[in-house]
Amino acid sequence: MDKTNAIRLTGHADEYRLDEDAYARLTRYLDQASVRLQDDPERAEVLGDLERSVGDRLSTLVATGDRLVTAADIDGILEEIGAVDTGDTGTAGRHQGSPAAGDPGRRRLRRIKEGQQIFGVCNGLAAYADLSVDWVRTIFFFAALLTAGLFTIVYIVMAFILPVVPTREAYDRERA
């Protein structure tokens, strides 16, 4: 006799029916994500976003009816979402494809320490806009001149409120 589990995921009113293997794989994935994110201040948000991401894909997969989700279905979904990336030893804080990092491909403004001149704000802006950091620095310089220093204040405020990532690669992994 095969066991079927009915689950509800964050952000979805639908109930999904998973076979025993599919339920075990999804539970293991979410448990591993929880452990990897234990020191992340946005842990609850990221885990909720992971559940929403799985739920979105299950909604598309199941579409209509009362279809039983198999282990192969869950494996495909989890492979599409990717592994949780925590930021320790060369990994940087977000989950690939995670809505916590935004919708897949969504950019977030950050300061990037690698190659910073002062606080790394221009590096972050350059990565955000996919521009050369030299262009961003030039624009900031002339904007500060033209506004009698107002952009210098904006820069300093951004230096204190923007989260920091160590490298451009770490920033790119967040966006992935």
TORROLO-956119 format. One line per 8 residues: number of its first residue (from 1); their letters; for each residue x, y, z of N, C-alpha, C. Coordinates in pm, 1 decimal. Example, Ala and Ser with C-alpha at 12.3 -4.5 7.8 and 13.67 -1.06 7.14 Angstrom:
2
1 = as = 1319.0:-569.0:780.0:1230.0:-450.0:780.0:1320.0:-330.0:780.0; 1285.0:-225.0:708.0:1367.0:-106.0:714.0:1290.0:3.0:787.0 $
END
This chain:
176
1 = mdktnair = 84.3:-116.8:0.0:0.0:0.0:0.0:89.5:124.0:0.0; 63.0:215.7:-91.5:139.3:338.6:-100.2:73.5:446.9:-16.8; 156.0:522.6:52.9:107.8:630.5:138.2:106.0:760.5:57.9; 0.6:838.7:72.5:-12.8:967.3:5.3:-20.4:1076.3:110.8; 54.0:1185.3:88.8:54.8:1297.8:180.6:-6.9:1418.6:112.2; -96.4:1485.5:182.0:-155.7:1609.0:131.4:-86.2:1724.3:202.9; -33.2:1819.6:124.9:38.8:1932.6:183.7:-13.3:2064.1:127.7; 8.1:2168.1:204.7:-15.7:2305.4:159.8:116.4:2379.0:174.1 $
9 = ltghadey = 149.6:2459.3:74.3:274.8:2533.0:75.9:247.2:2682.1:93.0; 340.1:2751.8:153.0:328.9:2895.3:176.8:289.6:2967.3:48.5; 189.3:3051.1:58.6:147.3:3131.7:-55.1:52.0:3063.0:-151.3; 9.8:2941.4:-119.8:-78.2:2867.2:-209.2:-194.6:2808.5:-130.2; -314.2:2831.8:-178.5:-433.2:2778.3:-112.3:-457.0:2632.7:-151.0; -401.8:2592.6:-266.1:-422.7:2456.4:-314.5:-354.1:2355.4:-224.2; -413.5:2238.7:-219.5:-353.0:2126.8:-148.6:-294.9:2033.8:-254.5; -171.9:1989.9:-232.4:-105.5:1902.1:-327.6:-92.4:1763.4:-266.2 $
17 = rldedaya = -117.6:1663.7:-350.2:-104.6:1525.2:-304.4:27.7:1471.0:-355.0; 112.7:1426.5:-262.5:244.0:1373.3:-295.8:253.2:1228.8:-250.8; 316.9:1146.4:-335.3:339.5:1009.9:-289.3:447.1:1012.8:-181.2; 468.0:902.4:-115.1:557.2:897.3:1.2:699.9:940.1:-32.8; 753.3:893.3:-145.6:889.8:929.9:-185.5:901.0:1079.2:-217.9; 802.2:1133.0:-287.7:803.5:1275.1:-322.7:799.5:1360.3:-195.7; 714.2:1321.6:-102.0:704.1:1394.5:24.2:837.1:1389.2:100.3; 900.9:1273.6:104.3:1028.4:1258.8:175.2:1136.9:1344.9:111.2 $
25 = rltryldq = 1141.0:1349.7:-21.7:1242.5:1430.2:-91.2:1220.3:1579.3:-69.7; 1095.4:1622.7:-77.7:1065.8:1763.9:-54.6:1096.8:1802.6:89.3; 1059.0:1719.1:183.6:1086.9:1746.0:324.5:1236.9:1752.8:349.2; 1312.9:1659.4:292.4:1458.5:1658.3:308.7:1519.7:1785.8:251.1; 1472.2:1827.9:133.0:1522.6:1949.6:69.6:1497.3:2071.0:159.2; 1374.9:2084.8:208.7:1341.5:2199.7:293.3:1414.8:2194.1:427.4; 1433.4:2075.1:482.3:1509.6:2060.9:607.0:1656.0:2099.7:586.1; 1714.7:2055.6:475.4:1853.6:2091.9:445.1:1866.1:2242.6:425.4 $
33 = asvrlqdd = 1768.9:2302.5:358.7:1770.5:2447.5:340.3:1763.0:2517.9:475.3; 1679.1:2469.1:562.9:1664.9:2527.5:695.8:1796.0:2520.8:773.3; 1863.3:2407.4:765.3:1991.1:2391.9:835.6:2096.8:2484.1:775.2; 2103.4:2489.3:643.8:2203.4:2574.6:577.9:2181.3:2722.9:605.4; 2058.1:2760.0:626.9:2025.2:2901.0:648.2:2012.1:2937.1:796.0; 2054.5:2851.3:885.8:2031.4:2873.6:1028.2:2089.5:3005.3:1078.6; 2197.5:3055.7:1018.6:2258.3:3180.8:1063.5:2215.6:3300.7:979.1; 2129.5:3278.6:882.1:2084.1:3385.8:793.8:1972.6:3464.1:861.7 $
41 = peraevlg = 1986.6:3597.2:872.9:1881.2:3675.7:938.5:1748.7:3674.3:862.1; 1751.4:3640.4:734.8:1629.9:3636.2:653.0:1583.7:3492.7:631.3; 1619.4:3404.1:722.4:1593.1:3260.6:709.1:1445.5:3229.5:684.0; 1357.1:3283.7:766.9:1213.6:3255.1:753.3:1161.6:3302.3:617.7; 1206.5:3418.5:575.0:1163.0:3471.9:445.2:1211.1:3383.6:330.6; 1336.3:3339.9:338.4:1392.7:3256.2:232.0:1319.9:3122.3:226.5; 1295.4:3062.2:342.4:1225.4:2933.2:344.4:1082.9:2947.5:290.3; 1016.3:3057.1:326.6:882.8:3082.4:271.3:887.2:3099.6:120.5 $
49 = dlersvgd = 989.9:3168.5:72.8:1005.1:3187.9:-71.0:1034.7:3057.0:-143.1; 1111.9:2970.3:-78.6:1136.6:2838.0:-137.2:1006.2:2760.8:-150.1; 924.7:2763.3:-45.2:795.5:2693.6:-51.1:707.2:2751.5:-160.1; 704.8:2885.4:-172.1:624.7:2948.6:-277.5:674.7:2906.4:-415.1; 806.1:2900.1:-430.8:863.7:2861.1:-558.7:825.1:2717.2:-594.6; 833.9:2627.5:-497.2:792.6:2488.3:-520.2:643.7:2484.4:-551.6; 563.7:2559.6:-475.0:419.3:2563.9:-497.2:382.7:2616.3:-635.1; 454.8:2720.2:-681.1:429.2:2773.6:-815.7:451.4:2665.6:-921.4 $
57 = rlstlvat = 558.9:2593.1:-907.2:590.1:2488.6:-1004.8:492.5:2371.3:-994.3; 452.5:2338.4:-871.8:352.7:2231.6:-855.4:219.5:2272.6:-915.9; 181.2:2398.7:-899.5:55.6:2446.9:-957.3:56.6:2431.9:-1107.9; 169.3:2464.4:-1169.5:182.4:2451.2:-1314.2:178.8:2304.1:-1354.7; 246.8:2221.0:-1277.7:254.9:2078.3:-1307.9:120.1:2009.6:-1292.5; 54.4:2035.5:-1181.2:-72.5:1969.2:-1151.9:-184.6:2031.6:-1233.3; -177.1:2162.6:-1256.1:-274.7:2240.0:-1332.9:-418.0:2217.2:-1283.9; -481.4:2114.6:-1329.4:-618.3:2088.1:-1286.5:-629.3:1943.7:-1241.2 $
65 = gdrlvtaa = -730.9:1918.1:-1166.8:-754.4:1781.0:-1124.3:-684.6:1747.5:-994.4; -685.3:1619.9:-965.6:-634.1:1572.4:-837.9:-515.1:1480.6:-863.9; -418.4:1527.8:-940.7:-304.5:1447.5:-983.2:-209.4:1421.8:-867.0; -159.3:1301.3:-857.1:-62.7:1263.3:-755.4:77.1:1302.9:-803.4; 149.8:1377.9:-720.0:284.5:1421.8:-753.3:381.6:1310.5:-714.5; 466.9:1274.3:-808.3:561.0:1164.3:-785.5:699.0:1217.3:-747.2; 785.8:1126.2:-706.1:923.4:1161.7:-671.5:995.7:1220.2:-792.7; 968.3:1168.4:-910.4:1031.0:1221.0:-1032.4:987.5:1365.7:-1057.1 $
73 = didgilee = 860.0:1395.8:-1030.6:811.2:1533.3:-1044.5:885.7:1626.2:-948.8; 897.3:1584.0:-822.4:965.4:1665.7:-721.6:1112.8:1681.8:-756.7; 1177.1:1574.0:-802.8:1318.0:1582.7:-841.7:1336.7:1686.8:-951.5; 1248.3:1688.1:-1050.6:1256.5:1786.5:-1158.6:1239.4:1928.5:-1107.8; 1143.7:1947.8:-1018.0:1118.8:2081.0:-961.6:1238.6:2127.8:-879.9; 1290.7:2040.6:-794.2:1403.4:2078.5:-709.0:1529.9:2101.5:-790.5; 1546.4:2027.0:-898.8:1660.8:2049.7:-986.5:1648.7:2186.1:-1055.4; 1527.5:2221.3:-1095.1:1503.1:2350.5:-1158.6:1530.3:2465.0:-1060.8 $
81 = igavdtgd = 1489.5:2449.2:-937.1:1509.7:2553.0:-835.4:1656.3:2562.7:-797.4; 1722.1:2449.4:-778.4:1863.9:2449.8:-743.0:1885.1:2433.7:-594.4; 2010.7:2426.1:-557.4:2049.0:2404.8:-417.9:2053.1:2538.1:-342.9; 2034.7:2530.6:-213.4:2042.7:2649.2:-129.0:2188.7:2685.7:-111.6; 2218.1:2814.1:-128.4:2353.4:2866.4:-122.9:2360.5:2963.0:-5.4; 2445.0:2934.5:94.5:2440.9:3009.4:220.1:2536.8:3125.1:232.9; 2634.3:3137.1:148.3:2726.4:3248.8:160.3:2855.8:3213.3:230.3; 2868.5:3096.1:288.8:2991.4:3056.8:356.0:3083.6:2986.6:257.9 $
89 = tgtagrhq = 3212.6:3011.6:272.5:3317.0:2953.7:188.7:3281.9:2953.6:40.6; 3273.4:3074.3:-13.1:3256.2:3087.3:-155.9:3113.9:3086.2:-203.7; 3018.7:3079.7:-114.4:2879.7:3086.0:-153.6:2819.0:3206.0:-85.8; 2715.2:3265.0:-145.5:2681.1:3397.6:-97.0:2538.8:3427.2:-63.8; 2471.8:3352.3:9.9:2354.4:3404.1:75.3:2220.6:3372.4:17.2; 2206.0:3335.0:-102.0:2073.6:3312.5:-154.7:2065.7:3181.8:-225.3; 1950.8:3149.6:-256.2:1916.3:3026.6:-321.7:1901.9:3056.4:-469.5; 1954.4:2970.8:-553.6:1942.3:2993.5:-696.4:1796.8:2985.7:-737.0 $
97 = gspaagdp = 1752.1:3087.1:-806.4:1614.5:3089.1:-850.7:1516.7:3121.8:-740.5; 1564.3:3154.0:-626.7:1478.5:3180.2:-513.1:1412.8:3314.9:-522.7; 1283.8:3321.9:-500.7:1219.9:3451.1:-496.1:1273.9:3538.2:-385.2; 1339.0:3479.1:-285.4:1400.8:3560.8:-184.0:1509.2:3644.9:-244.2; 1575.7:3592.5:-338.4:1669.5:3670.3:-411.0:1593.7:3752.6:-511.2; 1468.8:3735.4:-510.4:1377.5:3799.3:-601.5:1327.0:3695.0:-695.2; 1245.0:3737.0:-790.0:1208.3:3645.1:-895.4:1336.4:3607.6:-966.2; 1342.0:3491.8:-1029.8:1464.9:3455.2:-1097.6:1513.1:3568.6:-1187.3 $
105 = grrrlrri = 1637.5:3608.6:-1166.9:1693.2:3717.5:-1245.4:1667.9:3855.2:-1188.0; 1588.3:3866.9:-1084.5:1561.6:3997.6:-1025.6:1686.8:4049.6:-956.4; 1716.6:4175.4:-979.3:1836.7:4234.3:-922.2:1804.4:4300.6:-789.9; 1902.8:4298.3:-700.3:1893.7:4369.1:-573.5:2017.8:4455.1:-559.5; 1999.2:4573.5:-507.9:2109.4:4665.9:-490.3:2190.4:4625.9:-368.0; 2320.5:4614.5:-384.5:2413.1:4575.5:-278.6:2540.3:4658.9:-289.5; 2619.0:4661.2:-182.5:2755.3:4713.3:-188.7:2846.2:4593.3:-213.5; 2947.2:4612.1:-296.4:3040.7:4502.9:-324.3:3178.0:4546.3:-274.9 $
113 = kegqqifg = 3231.9:4472.1:-178.9:3358.6:4507.8:-115.8:3478.3:4491.3:-209.2; 3476.7:4388.4:-291.9:3589.8:4361.8:-380.6:3608.8:4478.7:-477.5; 3727.4:4538.1:-477.0:3758.6:4647.3:-568.3:3699.7:4781.4:-527.8; 3653.7:4792.9:-405.4:3591.7:4918.5:-362.8:3695.4:5029.2:-351.2; 3653.7:5151.3:-380.8:3739.1:5268.5:-363.1:3713.7:5330.3:-225.9; 3586.2:5344.9:-191.8:3552.4:5401.2:-61.4:3465.5:5301.9:14.5; 3337.6:5288.6:-22.1:3247.7:5197.1:47.6:3196.0:5083.3:-39.8; 3221.0:5085.5:-168.8:3173.5:4980.1:-257.2:3036.4:5006.2:-317.5 $
121 = vcnglaay = 2982.8:5126.2:-295.5:2850.4:5159.7:-348.4:2852.7:5161.3:-500.9; 2955.0:5222.7:-558.9:2962.0:5228.9:-705.5:2978.2:5090.3:-766.3; 3052.9:5001.7:-699.1:3064.0:4863.9:-747.5:2927.3:4797.4:-749.0; 2850.9:4816.9:-643.4:2717.2:4759.1:-636.1:2624.6:4815.6:-742.1; 2628.9:4945.8:-761.0:2545.6:5009.5:-864.1:2584.7:4960.0:-1002.9; 2715.7:4943.6:-1026.3:2762.8:4895.8:-1156.0:2713.0:4753.4:-1181.3; 2718.9:4669.4:-1080.0:2670.2:4531.6:-1094.8:2519.2:4531.5:-1116.6; 2448.5:4615.8:-1044.4:2303.0:4624.3:-1055.2:2260.7:4665.2:-1196.5 $
129 = adlsvdwv = 2331.5:4764.0:-1251.6:2294.5:4818.1:-1383.1:2371.6:4753.3:-1497.8; 2458.3:4657.7:-1467.6:2543.2:4594.9:-1569.1:2621.7:4698.2:-1649.2; 2684.1:4789.7:-1575.5:2769.4:4892.4:-1635.1:2910.8:4876.7:-1582.8; 3003.6:4943.3:-1647.7:3140.4:4948.3:-1597.0:3141.6:5035.1:-1471.7; 3217.1:4992.4:-1371.3:3224.9:5068.8:-1247.0:3284.2:5207.6:-1273.3; 3370.8:5219.5:-1373.8:3428.9:5349.9:-1407.4:3320.9:5449.3:-1450.4; 3223.2:5401.0:-1527.6:3113.0:5488.1:-1569.5:3030.4:5533.5:-1448.8; 3002.9:5441.9:-1360.4:2922.0:5476.1:-1243.3:2994.6:5577.3:-1156.1 $
137 = rtifffaa = 3124.4:5557.7:-1136.0:3202.5:5653.5:-1056.0:3204.3:5791.1:-1121.5; 3218.8:5793.0:-1253.2:3218.0:5920.4:-1325.5:3083.1:5989.9:-1312.1; 2977.3:5915.2:-1327.6:2842.1:5971.7:-1314.7:2822.2:6026.1:-1173.4; 2862.5:5949.5:-1072.4:2848.7:5995.1:-934.0:2929.4:6122.5:-910.8; 3051.6:6127.7:-963.7:3136.5:6245.4:-946.5:3070.4:6369.7:-1005.9; 3025.1:6359.3:-1130.4:2963.4:6474.9:-1193.9:2828.0:6509.6:-1131.2; 2754.3:6410.0:-1087.7:2627.0:6436.3:-1019.8:2651.9:6509.9:-888.4; 2757.1:6472.6:-817.8:2790.4:6542.3:-693.0:2830.6:6686.4:-721.2 $
145 = lltaglft = 2905.8:6708.6:-828.3:2944.2:6845.0:-864.6:2822.8:6929.5:-903.1; 2736.3:6871.8:-985.6:2621.3:6947.2:-1035.6:2515.6:6974.9:-928.2; 2512.1:6893.3:-825.3:2410.6:6912.3:-720.5:2470.5:6971.2:-592.4; 2588.5:7028.6:-605.5:2655.2:7093.7:-491.9:2672.6:6997.8:-373.8; 2705.9:6873.8:-402.7:2735.6:6778.1:-298.0:2619.8:6691.5:-252.5; 2500.3:6712.0:-305.6:2385.0:6632.5:-264.1:2408.7:6483.8:-290.5; 2468.6:6450.3:-402.9:2493.6:6309.4:-433.0:2599.6:6249.1:-341.5; 2683.8:6331.1:-282.2:2779.0:6280.9:-182.3:2701.9:6231.6:-60.1 $
153 = ivyivmaf = 2600.2:6304.1:-21.9:2515.5:6263.5:90.5:2439.1:6135.6:55.0; 2387.6:6129.1:-67.3:2317.8:6009.0:-113.7:2412.2:5889.5:-107.3; 2536.0:5907.8:-150.8:2635.8:5800.9:-148.9:2659.8:5752.5:-5.9; 2675.8:5844.0:85.9:2702.0:5808.1:225.7:2582.4:5735.0:285.7; 2462.4:5780.3:256.5:2342.9:5711.9:306.1:2337.0:5570.4:249.6; 2363.9:5555.5:121.0:2362.6:5422.8:58.8:2468.9:5332.5:121.8; 2583.1:5390.8:158.1:2690.3:5312.5:220.2:2645.1:5252.5:352.7; 2554.5:5318.9:421.6:2509.1:5268.7:550.8:2386.3:5178.8:541.4 $
161 = ilpvvptr = 2305.3:5192.6:438.8:2181.7:5113.3:434.2:2188.2:4991.2:343.4; 2279.9:4988.6:247.3:2286.2:4875.1:154.9:2356.7:4755.9:219.1; 2302.3:4635.3:199.4:2371.7:4516.2:246.6:2500.6:4494.8:167.1; 2594.6:4424.4:225.8:2726.0:4404.7:165.1:2742.0:4260.4:117.9; 2801.6:4244.7:-0.5:2846.6:4113.2:-46.9:2997.2:4125.1:-72.2; 3071.0:4016.8:-52.9:3216.4:4027.2:-63.2:3270.1:4043.2:-205.7; 3206.7:3976.3:-303.4:3259.8:3978.8:-439.9:3148.1:3993.8:-542.2; 3187.5:4026.3:-664.1:3092.2:4036.3:-774.9:3032.3:3898.8:-805.1 $
169 = eaydrera = 3112.2:3794.6:-791.1:3062.5:3659.3:-815.4:2952.3:3624.3:-716.0; 2969.9:3665.6:-590.9:2867.9:3640.2:-489.1:2739.2:3714.0:-525.4; 2752.5:3836.7:-574.1:2635.6:3913.7:-617.3:2566.2:3843.8:-734.0; 2645.2:3795.4:-830.4:2587.9:3726.6:-946.2:2515.9:3598.3:-905.8; 2569.2:3526.9:-805.3:2502.2:3405.3:-757.4:2368.6:3440.1:-693.1; 2359.7:3553.3:-626.1:2232.0:3595.5:-568.1:2128.0:3617.1:-676.9; 2171.5:3669.1:-788.0:2080.4:3699.3:-898.7:2041.0:3576.2:-976.2; 2123.2:3473.8:-971.7:2099.2:3354.0:-1054.0:1968.5:3287.2:-1020.9 $
END
